[in-house]
Amino acid sequence: MTLMGPAVYERAYYHCPHCQHGHCPTDAEFGLEDKHTPGSKEVISLVGATAAFAEGAHVELARLTGLTQSASSVQRVTESVGDEVAQRRAEGETFGPNEVWTWPVDANGLKTAYVGLDAISVRQQGPHAEPAEGRMPLVGLVFRDNAQTTKHSHRGARYVAGLVDLPAIGHQLRRECEAVGVANADHVVALTDGGAGFEDCLTESLAGLAKHVNFVLDFWHAAEHLEEFAKVLIRDETT
């Protein structure tokens, strides 16, 4: 499958009589995997990552590219790409150039870098569409806050994410911080919602890189806790 639709080509197939397995070397040269070109894999996996597999296959993919794929094909390609990304991340690879950013200067004349860490809830369903417990992937980012990046926000932020533990996401985030030159900033502003272990994770990720770190608590979750406390403290109030 290509971005232009199905294509047929002939190539040599080699079979080993000892292991009883065969392969087509030309497929590897063309970057073909599971009968998909790199271009089609990229588009299919992007659709699979942003929509339910069935919806992505029958609505988004068909509308964007005209390709016809089953929900199971979209799922298989998306999961294959996800496994590849996870493996490359675990090996320390970053998906962007090693380019030292120019950090914005704050009111005190200090070059300022920003990092953040959060967990997000992803709804799940069982194999027969029954309710299932949700999952909480971690998302970390390093970014710079200035007017020059507003039109091309992807150039001012680097993200890491996955269903991994805090040490793993912290290691990945550190790699991104190294790649963009956080060490050249005068100080780092670290944003979290106060989740268990988040501050320690960012502290370890920035150890030896950041000259100084200021932690800022996300007001949203703090306000939620304050609201719950107020309901207990003032029981006769309805609002």
Buried (B, 14 or more C-beta within 10 A) or exposed (E): BEBEEEEEEEEEEEEEEEEEEEEEEEBEEEEBBEEBBEBBBBBBBBBBEEBBBEBBBBEBBBEEBEBEBEBEBBBBBBEBBBEEBBEEBEEEEBEEEEEEBEBBEEEEEBBBBBBBBBBEEEEEEEEEEEEEEEEEBBBBBBBBBBEEBEEEEEEBBBBBBBEBEBEBBBBBBBBBBBBBBBBBBBBBBBBBBEBEEBBEBBBBBBEEBBBEBEBEEBEEBEEEEEEEEEEEEEEEEEE
